[in-house]
Amino acid sequence: MTRSDLSSDKSIFGRKVYIPQLSYIGARVLSAAFESIGIQAQPSPDSDIHTLELGGKYTSGDECLPEKITLGNFMKVVKSPDFDPQKTAFLLFDSNGPCRFGQYKPFLRKVLIDMGLQDVMILSPSCYDSYDGFREHGNELIRTAWRAVVTSDILRKLLLKTRPYELEKGISNEVFHKCMVHLCDALAERNLSHKKRLVKLLEVLRNTKTEFRKIPANYTRDKPLIGIVGEIFCRLNDFSNNYLIEKIEEYGGEAWLSDVSEWVWYTNDEQRVNLIQAGKRFSLDMFGAKLKFAIQKSDEHTFYDLFREDFTGYEEPKHIQQILNNSVPYLPPEGTQGEMILNIGKSIYLYEKGADGVIDISPFTCMNGIVCEAIYPEVSRKHNHFPIRTFYFDGSESNLDRDVGIFMELVKGYQQKKIVKRNYPYYFS
C-alpha cells in the first residue's frame, strides 16, 4: 500500500485505522471492509465546532474547508486520552489533478512531525493508479471495499428518494440506520469467499428494499427534484454543507446526490488513459485494469438489479463516458481534470433525466467550483434555462435558509415550463 514515509516500516496490523467521514455511512462501511481482513478500523470523530477550532489551530486559513474538517477530526483522535501513536493510523486518500486535496497528505505529515508523532501511520492510496495501493492487503479488501461503496450509495439513494415523502417524520432515517448496521455486519464478517459475501450482501439489500417499501409515504409527482453535484467531501458531508439537503426537503424538494461510485469510475478511466499515454495500451497492466473494471461493473449491476423498479427515473449513467462526453463542449478533456468535468457533465445528465435544478456544493475558493460557476450560465442557457447555482461553504454562518428558499422559487418556476419530463417508479401517484 502506498503510505507516508512517516512510518513506511510499520505494519498496519495491530493499529486502529481512522477513516475520515466523507459521509458517515461511507466511513462506516469502509471500516467494516478493513475489519473483514482483521484490521481494526472506525470512522474519525463526528464533526462539530471543536473540529473547526482544532483544524483552525493547525492551518493558516488558506486551506479549504474539507482539509480543516479532516485535520480537525484527526486532531481529536490525537488529543483523546487513550491515543497511542504506535497503534494509530489515519486513512487519507491521495489525488492528482487541479485540487488542494493532493496536499492533504504532506500537510498532515508535517503537522504530525511538528508534534513529534512520527510513529503515526498514514495510509494514502492514490487515484493515479485507481487506488490500487490497497493491493498490498489483498484483492479481498479491494473487492469488499468496492462492494461497500456501491451498497452504501444504494442505501443513501433509497433514503433521499423516500424521506421527502414520509408520513411519519424521522422514520426514514431510523430505517436507514438500522439497514446500515446490517450492511456493515455483512461487510465485516471474516473468512468469507467473495461468492459467500455476495450472497450475504444480496440478502441484506433485499431486506433493505422491503424495509424502505414498508415506510408509510405519500409519493406525489409535484416535488421538484434537485441534483446535487460539487466537491465530493462538501456535498457528502452534512456538517460541511450545513445540512443543505435537509433544507431542500424543508422547502418541498427532493435531492439526487451524486454518489461515490462516480468518482471511482472516473479514476478507473484516468487509470486507463494513463496506461495508454505510457505506451501500455496492450500490456499486462492494461489487462489487469480491464479485468478489475469488469469485476466492479458486474458487482454494481448485481446490486442495482434488485432496485430496478425502485430506481426508475433515478438511473445512474451506464458508463462514466456519458458524463465525460457531456462536458466536452465546455471543458477540453486534454487540459482539464477532476470534479469540474464531472460536475458539468452530471448537471447536463440530470437535466436529461428531468431534474428541476442543480446545486453545486463547493468549499469557498475551490478552483473546481469557481471554474464550474463560470460555465454554468452557458450550460443553463443551452438547456432551457435550467436552474443551476453554486453554494460555497467555509465553516462560517450564512443565511442558507434564505438562499435555498430563493433558489427553490426559481426551480418551481422552471418546473412549470420544463421540456424534459421525469420518469417515476410505479408507486408514484
C-alpha positions in Angstrom: 0.0 0.0 0.0 1.2 3.5 -0.8 1.9 5.2 2.5 3.5 8.1 4.2 7.3 8.0 4.8 6.5 8.7 8.4 6.0 5.0 9.1 6.9 3.0 6.0 8.5 0.3 8.1 5.4 -0.2 10.3 2.7 -2.8 9.9 -0.9 -1.8 9.8 -1.9 -4.9 11.7 -2.2 -4.1 15.4 -3.2 -0.5 14.7 -6.6 1.2 14.6 -7.3 2.9 11.3 -9.4 6.1 11.5 -11.3 6.9 8.3 -12.5 10.4 7.5 -16.2 10.9 7.3 -16.6 11.7 3.7 -20.1 10.7 4.7 -20.9 8.8 7.9 -22.2 5.7 6.1 -19.1 5.8 3.8 -16.7 5.8 6.8 -18.8 3.0 8.5 -18.8 0.7 5.5 -15.1 1.2 4.7 -14.3 0.5 8.4 -16.3 -2.8 8.0 -14.3 -3.6 4.9 -11.0 -3.3 6.8 -12.4 -5.4 9.7 -13.1 -8.1 7.2 -9.4 -8.8 6.8 -8.6 -8.3 10.5 -7.7 -4.6 10.6 -9.3 -2.6 13.3 -11.0 0.5 11.9 -13.6 3.1 12.7 -14.8 6.5 11.4 -13.0 9.6 12.6 -14.9 11.5 15.3 -18.1 13.4 14.4 -17.6 17.0 13.3 -18.7 19.9 15.5 -17.5 23.4 16.4 -14.5 21.8 18.2 -13.5 20.2 14.9 -13.3 23.7 13.3 -11.3 25.1 16.3 -8.7 22.3 16.2 -8.5 22.4 12.4 -8.0 26.2 12.6 -5.3 25.9 15.1 -3.1 23.9 12.7 -4.0 25.7 9.4 -3.3 29.1 8.1 -6.7 30.0 6.7 -5.8 29.4 3.1 -6.7 25.7 3.2 -10.2 24.6 2.0 -12.9 23.6 4.4 -12.6 19.8 3.9 -8.9 20.0 4.9 -9.8 21.9 8.0 -12.5 19.4 9.0 -10.4 16.3 8.2 -7.4 17.6 10.1 -9.6 18.8 13.0 -11.1 15.4 13.5 -7.7 13.7 13.3 -6.5 16.1 15.9 -9.5 15.0 18.1 -8.0 11.5 17.9 -4.5 12.7 18.8 -5.8 14.6 21.8 -8.0 11.7 23.1 -6.9 10.2 26.5 -6.2 6.7 25.0 -4.3 7.9 22.0 -1.2 5.8 21.2 0.8 6.9 18.1 2.3 3.4 17.7 -1.2 1.9 17.4 -2.8 4.6 15.3 -3.2 5.0 11.5 -5.0 7.7 9.5 -6.5 6.8 6.2 -6.1 9.7 3.8 -6.7 9.2 0.1 -4.4 11.0 -2.3 -5.1 12.6 -5.7 -3.5 14.3 -8.6 -5.3 17.0 -10.7 -6.1 20.6 -10.0 -7.1 20.4 -6.3 -5.5 21.2 -3.0 -6.7 17.7 -1.9 -3.3 16.4 -3.3 -1.6 18.4 -0.5 -3.6 16.9 2.4 -1.1 14.0 3.0 2.1 16.1 3.1 0.4 18.7 5.2 -0.8 16.1 7.7 2.7 14.6 7.7 4.2 18.0 8.5 1.7 18.6 11.4 2.5 15.1 12.9 6.2 15.6 12.6 6.0 19.0 14.3 4.1 17.4 17.1 6.7 14.6 17.4 4.3 11.9 16.3 6.4 10.2 13.7 5.1 6.8 14.7 1.6 7.5 13.4 1.0 5.7 10.1 -0.7 7.5 7.2 -2.3 5.2 4.6 -2.6 7.1 1.4 -3.7 5.3 -1.8 -3.7 7.5 -4.9 -6.1 8.0 -7.7 -3.2 7.8 -10.2 -3.5 4.0 -10.2 -7.2 4.0 -9.4 -6.3 3.5 -5.7 -4.7 0.1 -6.4 -2.3 0.8 -3.5 -4.7 -1.3 -1.4 -3.5 -4.4 -3.1 -0.7 -5.0 -0.6 -3.5 -6.1 1.7 -5.0 -8.4 -0.9 -7.7 -8.5 -3.5 -10.2 -9.3 -0.8 -10.0 -5.8 0.7 -10.3 -4.2 -2.7 -13.4 -6.2 -3.7 -15.1 -5.8 -0.3 -14.3 -2.0 -0.2 -15.8 -1.6 -3.7 -18.9 -3.5 -2.7 -19.1 -1.3 0.4 -19.0 1.8 -1.8 -21.8 0.6 -4.1 -24.1 -0.7 -1.4 -23.7 2.4 0.7 -24.5 4.5 -2.4 -27.7 2.5 -2.9 -28.7 2.8 0.8 -28.2 6.6 0.6 -30.1 6.8 -2.6 -33.0 5.0 -1.0 -33.0 7.4 1.9 -33.0 10.5 -0.2 -35.8 9.3 -2.5 -38.0 8.2 0.4 -37.5 10.8 3.2 -39.2 13.7 1.4 -42.4 11.7 1.1 -42.6 10.0 4.5 -45.8 10.5 6.5 -44.1 10.0 9.9 -41.1 12.4 10.3 -37.9 10.6 11.1 -38.9 7.1 10.2 -36.8 7.0 7.0 -33.7 7.9 9.0 -34.4 5.2 11.5 -34.8 2.6 8.8 -31.6 3.9 7.1 -29.5 3.5 10.2 -30.9 0.0 11.0 -30.2 -1.2 7.5 -26.7 0.4 7.6 -25.9 -1.7 10.7 -26.9 -4.9 8.9 -24.9 -3.9 5.9 -21.8 -3.3 7.9 -22.2 -6.7 9.7 -22.2 -8.4 6.3 -19.2 -6.5 5.1 -17.2 -7.0 8.3 -17.6 -10.8 8.6 -14.2 -12.6 8.5 -13.1 -15.5 6.3 -15.8 -15.3 3.7 -15.2 -16.0 0.0 -16.3 -13.3 -2.5 -19.2 -15.6 -3.5 -20.5 -16.1 0.0 -20.1 -12.4 0.9 -22.1 -11.5 -2.2 -24.9 -13.8 -1.1 -25.0 -12.2 2.3 -25.0 -8.7 0.9 -27.8 -9.5 -1.5 -29.8 -10.8 1.4 -29.2 -7.5 3.3 -30.2 -5.5 0.3 -33.4 -7.5 -0.3 -34.4 -6.9 3.3 -33.4 -3.2 2.9 -35.7 -2.9 -0.1 -38.6 -4.4 1.9 -38.0 -2.1 4.9 -38.0 1.0 2.8 -41.1 0.0 0.8 -42.9 -0.5 4.2 -42.3 3.1 5.2 -45.7 5.0 5.1 -45.3 7.6 2.4 -47.3 9.8 0.0 -45.4 9.6 -3.3 -46.7 12.5 -5.3 -45.3 13.9 -8.6 -45.2 17.6 -7.6 -42.0 17.8 -5.7 -39.1 19.4 -7.6 -36.0 17.2 -8.0 -32.7 18.9 -7.3 -29.5 17.4 -8.4 -26.5 17.8 -6.1 -23.0 18.0 -7.6 -19.8 19.6 -6.4 -16.7 18.9 -4.4 -17.1 15.3 -3.2 -16.4 15.9 0.6 -18.6 19.0 0.9 -21.5 17.5 -1.0 -21.5 14.3 1.0 -20.5 15.6 4.5 -23.6 17.1 6.0 -21.7 19.1 8.6 -19.6 20.8 5.9 -22.6 22.0 3.9 -24.8 23.0 6.9 -27.2 20.2 6.1 -28.2 21.7 2.8 -30.2 18.7 1.6 -32.4 18.9 4.7 -33.1 22.5 3.8 -34.1 21.5 0.3 -36.5 19.0 1.7 -37.9 21.6 4.1 -38.8 23.7 1.0 -40.7 20.8 -0.5 -37.9 19.4 -2.7 -36.2 16.1 -3.2 -32.4 15.7 -3.7 -30.5 13.4 -6.1 -26.9 13.4 -4.6 -24.0 12.4 -6.9 -22.6 9.2 -5.4 -19.1 8.0 -4.5 -19.1 5.3 -7.2 -19.0 8.1 -9.8 -15.6 9.2 -8.6 -14.3 5.6 -8.6 -15.4 5.1 -12.2 -13.7 8.4 -13.1 -10.4 7.3 -11.5 -10.7 4.0 -13.3 -10.9 5.9 -16.6 -8.0 8.0 -15.6 -6.0 4.8 -15.0 -6.9 3.6 -18.5 -5.8 6.9 -20.0 -2.6 7.0 -18.0 -1.7 3.4 -19.2 -2.3 4.4 -22.9 -0.2 7.5 -22.5 2.6 5.4 -21.0 2.5 3.1 -24.1 0.8 0.3 -22.3 -2.4 0.0 -24.4 -1.7 -3.7 -24.9 0.0 -4.8 -21.8 -0.5 -7.0 -18.7 -1.1 -3.8 -16.7 -4.0 -2.9 -19.1 -5.3 -6.4 -19.0 -5.3 -6.3 -15.1 -7.0 -2.9 -15.1 -9.8 -4.0 -17.5 -10.3 -7.2 -15.6 -10.8 -5.1 -12.4 -13.2 -2.8 -14.2 -15.3 -5.8 -15.4 -15.5 -7.3 -11.9 -16.5 -4.0 -10.5 -19.2 -3.5 -13.1 -20.5 -7.0 -12.5 -20.9 -6.3 -8.8 -22.5 -3.0 -9.4 -25.1 -4.5 -11.9 -25.8 -7.3 -9.5 -26.7 -5.0 -6.6 -28.6 -2.4 -8.7 -30.7 -5.0 -10.5 -32.5 -5.6 -7.2 -33.7 -1.9 -7.3 -34.7 -1.6 -10.9 -38.3 -0.7 -10.1 -37.4 1.5 -7.2 -34.9 3.5 -9.1 -36.9 4.0 -12.3 -36.2 7.6 -13.2 -33.2 7.7 -10.9 -30.8 5.6 -13.0 -27.2 6.5 -12.9 -25.1 6.7 -16.1 -24.3 3.3 -17.6 -20.8 4.4 -18.3 -18.7 7.3 -17.0 -18.1 8.4 -20.6 -21.7 9.7 -20.7 -20.7 12.3 -18.1 -17.3 13.0 -19.7 -18.8 13.4 -23.1 -21.4 15.9 -21.8 -18.6 18.1 -20.5 -16.5 18.2 -23.7 -18.2 21.2 -25.3 -17.4 23.3 -22.2 -14.1 21.8 -20.9 -11.5 20.4 -23.2 -10.5 16.9 -21.9 -6.9 17.4 -22.9 -6.5 20.3 -20.4 -8.9 19.6 -17.6 -9.3 17.0 -14.9 -11.3 16.1 -11.8 -14.5 17.3 -10.4 -15.1 20.2 -12.8 -15.5 17.7 -15.6 -17.8 15.5 -13.5 -19.9 18.5 -12.3 -20.6 19.9 -15.7 -21.3 16.6 -17.3 -23.5 15.4 -14.4 -25.5 18.6 -14.4 -26.4 18.0 -18.1 -27.2 14.4 -17.3 -29.5 15.4 -14.6 -31.3 17.9 -16.9 -31.8 15.0 -19.4 -33.3 12.9 -16.6 -35.9 15.6 -15.9 -34.5 17.2 -12.8 -35.7 20.6 -11.9 -32.4 22.2 -10.9 -28.9 21.6 -9.8 -27.0 22.8 -6.8 -23.2 22.7 -6.8 -21.8 22.4 -3.3 -18.2 23.6 -3.1 -15.7 24.8 -0.5 -15.0 28.5 -0.6 -12.2 29.4 -3.0 -12.3 25.8 -4.6 -10.9 26.1 -8.1 -13.2 23.4 -9.4 -16.2 25.2 -8.0 -15.0 28.6 -9.5 -14.4 27.1 -12.9 -17.8 25.4 -12.9 -19.6 28.5 -11.7 -18.2 30.4 -14.7 -19.5 27.8 -17.1 -22.9 27.1 -15.6 -24.7 30.1 -17.1 -23.8 28.8 -20.6 -24.9 25.3 -19.7 -28.2 26.7 -18.3 -28.8 28.8 -21.4 -28.3 25.9 -23.8 -30.6 23.7 -21.7 -33.9 25.6 -21.5 -32.5 27.9 -18.8 -32.1 25.0 -16.4 -31.6 26.5 -12.9 -28.0 25.9 -11.6 -26.5 27.6 -8.6 -23.2 27.2 -6.7 -23.3 27.3 -2.9 -19.9 27.9 -1.2 -19.0 26.9 2.3 -16.2 27.9 4.6 -17.4 26.8 8.0 -18.9 30.1 8.9 -22.5 31.1 9.4 -24.5 32.1 6.4 -28.1 32.8 5.5 -28.5 29.4 3.9 -32.3 29.3 4.6 -32.9 32.4 2.6 -30.6 31.4 -0.3 -32.2 27.9 -0.6 -35.6 29.5 -0.5 -34.8 31.9 -3.3 -33.4 29.0 -5.4 -36.4 26.8 -4.8 -38.7 29.6 -6.0 -36.7 29.7 -9.2 -36.9 25.9 -9.5 -40.6 25.8 -9.1 -41.0 28.4 -12.0 -38.8 26.2 -14.2 -40.8 23.1 -13.2 -43.9 24.5 -14.7 -42.4 25.1 -18.1 -39.7 22.5 -18.5 -39.5 20.4 -21.7 -37.8 17.2 -20.3 -40.2 15.3 -18.0 -39.2 12.9 -15.3 -39.9 9.2 -15.1 -41.2 7.9 -11.8 -41.3 4.5 -10.0 -44.6 2.7 -10.4 -45.8 3.6 -6.9 -45.8 7.4 -7.5 -49.3 8.8 -8.0 
